[in-house]
Amino acid sequence: MTNSHHNRSFGTPHSEIRHSTEGLVVRHLLEEQTDLSAVERFSQRHAELPGDHSLYTELIPLSKPGEGEQYTFEVDLDTCSGCKACVVACHSLNGLDEDESWRDVGALVSSAEAAPIAVTSACHHCADPACLNGCPTLAYEKDADTGIVRHLDDQCIGCSYCEMKCPYGVPKYNARLGIVRKCDMCHDRLAEGEAPACVSACPNGAIKIKVIKTDAIPAVGSILPGAYESSYTRPATIFRTNRDLTNFQAADHGAEALPHAHIPLVVMLALTQCSIGLGIAAMIHSSRLYAIVAAVVGMIGMAASVLHLGSPTKAWKAFLGIRTSWLSREIIAFGAWMPLVFLGVLVPHPAVLGLGVITGLGAVFCSAMVYIDTRRPSWRPAQTYPRFFGVVVLVALAASASLPLALPVILMALAERYQFFRSMSVLKMPGN
C-alpha cells in the first residue's frame, strides 16, 4: 500500500510524459525556424562591424556587371608571393593536360631592389580582343553581359593565329585536342556566385574579380613594365602596387624565346608566292608548260597549309571571320585564285593568266596583312611587303629568262620564309 500510494503521489502518468516530450520537440522546431543560417549570421555580424574593418575582403562582386561594364581580374602585386596556388587550382578545376596552363606566374626585377615582384596573370579579357578579331572561324566571343572573352572549342580549327595575334601569350595550343584553349574566368562559377579557381585558391587574396567600366579601360601605356602597349587590345586586368615600377623589368628580359618555325606555313607562303611569279612568266610567254608548273607549285603550297591545322576537318569554317580576320580574307583570296590557275592551264591565254595573276597578287597582299596585323616588331609593313612581293618578282624574272632558273629562287624563297618565322618577335607577359 505504501508503494502504491508513493506512485500515485510522486509518479508521472505516461500520457503526461508523452505530451511533455511532444511539447519539447515542437518548441525545439520553432526555435530552429527562428535561428539564422551561417550566411545570415555572418551578414548580420558584417552590418555591426565598423566601416574600416579589414579581416576579410570580397573576392567577387556582389552584383553582376551593368550596361557598359564588365568583369576583370584585379591583382595585388604587393601580396602575391608567386606560390602558384592559382596555377594549380586552375589546372585542377579545368582538367587541363599535364603540359597545359591557363595562368602563369612570372616576375619583375630591378637592379635597385633586391626583392622581385611576383606577377600572376591569365587572360586579360580585353575590351578589343585581338584573338577574337583575328580568328577566321569565330571561335571567340566576348560575352555581352560580363565582358568575358570565351573560346568556343567546337569552332576552333587549331590554326593558332590567335596565338600570334595575342600580345600577351594567352591562347595556348593543345596538341592532343588539335585546338587552342584559354582562361574563361571560370564563367560558369561566376554565374552561380562562386569565385574562379585562381581567386578562391590564393592564400593571400591577391587575385580578385572586379567590375569595371569598359570605357574606363586604358588605351595608352601598358599594364606592366615590358608588357605590350595597351592601345592594341585594351587589356582589362588591373595590377595594383604601392611600389614604384619605373626601374623594374621582366625577369627574363633579354632572354628571347625561340619562336615556332611553322614549317607548313613556310612551304605554303613560299610556294604560293613562287606560283604567282611563275604565272606572270606564263602570261608573258603564253605558255601552257609554264602554267602547268605554276599550278603544280601552287597546289603543293595550298596542300601544305592544311598540315598547319590541328583540326583540318573543320577548315571549311575559315571564311566565317571575313569581317575582321585577315586570315579569313587570305583563305578566301587563295580559294578564288587556285581555280583561275587551273583555268590558265586549260586556256593559256594572257587575259586568263593575267586574271589569275591579279587575284594571286591580292592574295599575297592578304598574306602580308595576316602577319602585319599581329603588330609584331619583326613583321612591320616596311619589312613584310618587300619580302612577300619580292619573291613574286624574283621568280617572275628568273622564270621569264629560263624556266629552270626558277628552281634556285624557289629554294631561296623557302629558306627566306623559314627565317621569316624564326625572326618573329615573341610577345608575352613580362617574366612568364
C-alpha positions in Angstrom: 0.0 0.0 0.0 2.8 2.3 0.8 4.4 1.8 -2.6 1.1 2.2 -4.4 0.5 5.5 -2.5 4.0 6.7 -3.3 3.4 6.0 -7.1 0.2 7.9 -7.0 1.7 10.9 -5.2 5.1 11.3 -6.9 4.9 9.4 -10.2 4.1 10.9 -13.7 1.4 9.4 -15.9 2.6 8.1 -19.2 0.2 10.4 -21.1 1.7 13.4 -19.4 5.2 12.3 -20.3 4.2 11.9 -23.9 2.6 15.3 -24.1 5.6 16.9 -22.4 8.0 15.3 -24.9 5.9 16.4 -27.9 5.9 19.9 -26.5 9.7 20.0 -26.2 10.0 18.8 -29.9 7.6 21.4 -31.1 9.4 24.1 -29.1 12.7 23.0 -30.5 11.4 23.1 -34.1 10.0 26.6 -33.6 13.4 27.7 -32.2 15.1 26.3 -35.2 12.9 28.3 -37.6 13.8 31.5 -35.8 17.5 30.7 -35.9 19.7 32.3 -38.6 21.8 30.3 -41.1 25.6 30.7 -41.1 25.4 33.1 -44.1 22.7 35.2 -42.4 24.6 35.3 -39.1 27.7 36.4 -41.0 25.7 39.1 -42.8 24.2 40.3 -39.6 27.7 40.4 -38.0 29.0 42.3 -41.0 26.4 45.0 -40.5 27.6 45.5 -36.9 31.3 45.9 -37.9 33.0 49.3 -38.3 33.5 50.6 -41.9 37.3 50.2 -41.8 37.2 46.5 -40.8 39.7 44.6 -42.8 39.6 41.0 -41.5 38.1 39.9 -44.8 37.6 41.2 -48.4 35.2 40.5 -51.1 36.8 38.2 -53.7 34.0 38.7 -56.3 31.4 41.5 -56.8 28.0 41.1 -55.1 26.2 42.1 -58.3 26.8 41.4 -62.0 28.1 44.0 -64.4 25.6 46.5 -65.6 25.4 48.2 -69.0 28.8 49.3 -70.2 30.6 47.3 -67.6 32.5 44.0 -67.5 34.3 41.7 -65.1 38.1 42.0 -64.8 40.9 40.5 -62.7 42.5 42.7 -60.1 45.9 41.6 -58.9 47.6 42.9 -55.8 51.4 42.7 -56.6 52.3 43.5 -53.1 50.6 40.4 -51.7 51.3 37.9 -54.5 54.1 35.6 -53.3 54.4 33.7 -56.5 53.4 30.4 -54.8 51.5 29.3 -57.9 48.5 28.1 -55.9 46.4 29.9 -58.5 48.1 27.9 -61.3 47.5 24.6 -59.6 43.8 25.4 -58.8 43.2 26.5 -62.4 44.8 23.4 -63.8 42.9 21.1 -61.5 39.4 22.6 -61.8 39.6 22.9 -65.6 41.0 19.5 -66.1 44.0 20.7 -68.1 46.6 18.5 -69.7 49.9 17.9 -67.9 51.8 20.4 -70.0 48.9 22.9 -70.3 48.4 26.1 -68.2 45.9 28.9 -68.5 47.5 31.0 -65.8 51.2 31.9 -65.5 53.4 33.3 -62.8 56.4 35.5 -63.7 58.5 38.2 -62.0 59.6 41.7 -62.3 63.1 42.6 -61.1 65.1 45.8 -60.5 68.8 46.4 -60.0 67.9 48.9 -57.4 65.8 46.5 -55.3 66.7 43.0 -54.0 63.2 41.7 -53.8 61.5 40.8 -57.1 57.8 41.3 -57.7 55.8 38.2 -58.5 53.3 38.6 -61.3 50.3 36.2 -61.8 48.4 36.6 -65.0 45.8 34.9 -67.2 43.6 36.2 -70.0 43.0 40.0 -69.7 39.6 39.8 -71.3 40.4 42.8 -73.4 38.0 45.5 -74.4 39.1 45.0 -78.0 40.5 41.4 -78.0 42.9 40.7 -80.9 42.2 36.9 -80.6 38.6 37.5 -81.4 39.3 39.9 -84.2 41.8 37.6 -85.9 40.0 34.3 -85.6 38.9 33.0 -89.0 36.2 30.7 -87.6 34.6 33.0 -85.0 35.8 30.7 -82.3 35.9 33.6 -79.8 33.1 35.6 -78.3 33.0 38.5 -75.8 30.0 38.0 -73.6 27.7 41.0 -73.8 26.7 40.7 -70.2 30.0 40.0 -68.4 32.7 41.1 -70.9 34.4 37.7 -70.5 36.2 36.6 -73.7 35.4 33.0 -74.2 36.9 30.4 -76.6 34.5 28.1 -78.4 36.3 24.8 -78.7 33.8 23.4 -81.2 34.5 26.2 -83.6 38.3 26.1 -83.4 40.3 24.6 -86.3 43.7 24.8 -84.5 45.3 27.4 -86.8 47.0 29.1 -83.8 46.6 32.5 -85.4 45.1 33.8 -82.1 48.5 32.9 -80.5 50.2 35.2 -83.0 47.6 37.9 -82.5 47.6 38.0 -78.7 50.5 40.1 -77.5 50.3 38.6 -74.0 50.7 34.9 -74.9 47.3 33.9 -73.5 45.9 31.4 -76.0 47.7 28.0 -75.8 47.7 25.3 -78.4 46.7 21.8 -77.2 48.3 19.3 -79.5 46.2 16.4 -78.1 43.0 18.1 -78.9 44.2 19.9 -82.0 42.7 23.2 -80.8 43.6 26.3 -78.8 42.3 26.9 -75.3 42.5 29.7 -72.7 41.2 31.1 -69.5 37.4 31.9 -69.4 37.5 33.4 -65.9 35.5 30.3 -64.7 32.4 32.0 -66.1 30.2 29.1 -65.0 31.3 29.6 -61.4 30.8 33.3 -61.5 27.3 32.7 -62.9 26.5 30.8 -59.7 28.1 33.4 -57.4 31.3 31.4 -56.9 34.8 32.8 -57.2 37.0 31.5 -60.1 39.5 28.7 -59.1 42.5 31.1 -59.0 40.7 33.6 -56.9 39.5 31.2 -54.3 42.8 29.3 -54.1 45.1 32.3 -53.5 46.2 32.1 -49.8 46.9 35.9 -49.7 43.8 37.1 -51.5 46.0 38.7 -54.2 43.5 37.9 -57.0 40.0 39.3 -57.1 37.2 39.8 -59.6 36.1 43.4 -60.0 33.5 45.2 -62.2 35.0 47.9 -64.3 33.5 50.4 -66.8 34.5 49.2 -70.3 35.1 52.8 -71.4 37.5 53.3 -68.5 39.9 50.6 -69.6 43.1 52.4 -70.6 44.1 52.7 -74.2 47.5 54.2 -73.5 50.6 53.0 -71.7 51.0 49.3 -70.7 49.6 47.3 -67.8 53.1 46.4 -66.6 56.7 47.2 -67.5 57.7 45.2 -70.5 54.1 44.4 -71.5 52.8 45.3 -74.9 51.2 48.7 -75.3 47.6 48.7 -74.2 46.3 50.6 -77.3 46.3 47.4 -79.4 43.7 45.4 -77.3 43.0 47.4 -74.2 43.6 44.7 -71.6 41.2 45.0 -68.6 43.4 43.4 -65.9 44.2 45.8 -63.1 47.6 45.4 -61.4 48.0 47.3 -58.1 51.1 48.0 -56.1 52.5 50.7 -53.8 56.0 50.2 -55.2 57.5 52.4 -58.0 57.8 50.1 -61.1 59.8 52.6 -63.1 63.1 50.7 -62.8 61.6 47.2 -63.0 61.7 45.0 -66.0 60.9 41.4 -66.8 63.0 38.8 -65.0 63.7 37.1 -68.4 64.4 40.4 -70.2 67.0 39.8 -73.0 66.4 36.0 -73.0 64.2 35.8 -76.1 62.4 32.6 -76.6 62.9 30.8 -79.9 59.7 31.1 -81.9 58.0 28.2 -83.7 59.2 27.5 -87.2 55.7 26.8 -88.6 57.1 24.6 -91.4 53.7 24.1 -93.2 53.3 27.9 -93.3 56.9 28.3 -94.6 56.0 26.0 -97.5 52.6 27.5 -98.1 53.8 31.1 -98.2 56.9 30.5 -100.3 55.3 28.2 -102.9 52.1 30.2 -103.4 54.2 33.4 -104.0 56.5 31.4 -106.3 53.5 30.1 -108.2 52.2 33.6 -108.8 55.6 34.6 -110.1 55.5 31.6 -112.5 52.1 32.7 -113.5 53.5 36.1 -114.6 56.1 34.3 -116.7 53.4 32.1 -118.2 51.4 35.2 -119.1 54.5 36.7 -120.8 55.2 33.6 -122.8 51.6 32.5 -123.2 52.9 29.0 -122.3 50.9 26.1 -121.1 54.0 24.5 -119.7 54.7 27.5 -117.5 51.0 27.4 -116.5 51.3 23.8 -115.5 54.4 24.3 -113.4 52.7 27.3 -111.7 49.7 25.2 -110.9 51.7 22.3 -109.5 53.8 24.6 -107.3 50.7 26.4 -106.1 48.8 23.2 -105.4 51.7 21.9 -103.2 51.7 25.2 -101.3 48.0 25.1 -100.7 48.1 21.4 -99.6 50.9 22.3 -97.1 48.7 24.9 -95.5 46.2 22.2 -94.3 49.0 20.5 -92.4 49.3 23.5 -90.2 45.8 23.0 -88.8 45.1 21.0 -85.7 41.6 20.2 -86.8 41.7 20.2 -90.6 38.2 18.6 -91.0 36.7 21.9 -89.8 38.7 24.0 -92.2 35.6 24.9 -94.2 34.6 27.3 -91.4 37.6 29.5 -92.2 35.5 32.1 -94.2 33.3 33.0 -91.2 35.6 35.7 -89.9 35.9 37.7 -93.1 34.6 40.8 -91.5 37.6 41.3 -89.1 40.1 38.5 -89.9 42.9 38.9 -92.5 43.4 35.1 -92.3 39.8 34.6 -93.5 40.4 37.0 -96.3 43.7 35.3 -97.2 42.0 31.9 -97.4 39.1 33.3 -99.5 41.5 35.1 -101.8 43.6 31.9 -102.4 40.4 29.9 -102.8 39.5 32.2 -105.7 43.0 32.2 -107.1 43.6 28.4 -107.4 40.7 27.7 -109.8 41.9 30.5 -112.0 45.4 28.9 -112.1 43.8 25.7 -113.3 41.8 27.6 -115.8 45.0 29.1 -117.1 46.3 25.6 -117.8 43.3 24.8 -119.9 43.2 28.2 -121.6 46.8 29.6 -121.5 45.7 33.0 -122.9 47.3 36.1 -121.5 43.9 37.5 -120.4 43.1 34.4 -118.5 46.5 34.0 -117.0 46.5 37.7 -116.1 43.3 37.4 -114.2 44.9 34.6 -112.1 47.9 36.8 -111.5 45.9 39.8 -110.4 43.8 37.6 -108.0 47.1 36.0 -106.7 48.7 39.4 -106.0 45.6 40.3 -104.0 46.1 37.0 -102.0 49.7 37.9 -101.4 48.6 41.3 -100.0 46.3 39.4 -97.7 49.1 37.1 -96.7 51.3 40.1 -95.8 48.5 41.6 -93.8 47.9 38.4 -91.8 51.4 38.9 -90.2 51.5 42.7 -90.2 48.2 42.7 -88.3 49.9 40.9 -85.4 51.8 44.1 -84.6 55.0 42.2 -84.0 58.1 44.4 -84.4 59.8 42.0 -86.8 56.8 41.9 -89.1 56.4 45.6 -89.8 54.9 46.6 -93.2 58.2 48.0 -94.4 59.8 44.6 -93.9 56.9 42.3 -94.8 55.7 43.7 -98.1 59.1 43.7 -99.8 59.8 40.1 -98.6 56.5 38.8 -99.9 56.2 40.6 -103.2 59.9 40.4 -103.7 59.7 36.6 -104.1 57.0 37.0 -106.7 59.1 39.5 -108.7 62.3 37.4 -108.5 60.6 34.2 -109.6 58.9 36.0 -112.4 62.2 37.5 -113.7 64.1 34.2 -113.3 61.4 32.1 -115.0 60.9 34.6 -117.8 64.6 34.2 -118.6 64.6 30.5 -118.3 62.2 28.1 -116.5 65.0 26.1 -114.8 66.3 29.3 -113.3 63.2 29.5 -111.2 64.3 26.4 -109.1 67.1 28.1 -107.1 64.9 31.1 -106.5 62.2 28.8 -105.1 64.7 27.2 -102.8 65.9 30.6 -101.7 62.3 31.6 -101.0 61.8 28.6 -98.8 64.9 29.4 -96.8 63.8 33.1 -96.5 60.3 32.1 -95.3 61.9 29.9 -92.6 63.9 32.8 -91.4 60.8 35.0 -91.5 59.2 32.9 -88.8 62.4 32.4 -86.8 62.7 36.1 -86.6 59.2 36.5 -85.2 59.1 38.7 -82.0 57.7 36.6 -79.2 55.2 38.6 -77.3 54.0 37.6 -73.8 53.5 38.8 -70.3 56.7 40.0 -68.6 58.7 37.2 -66.9 56.3 34.4 -67.9 
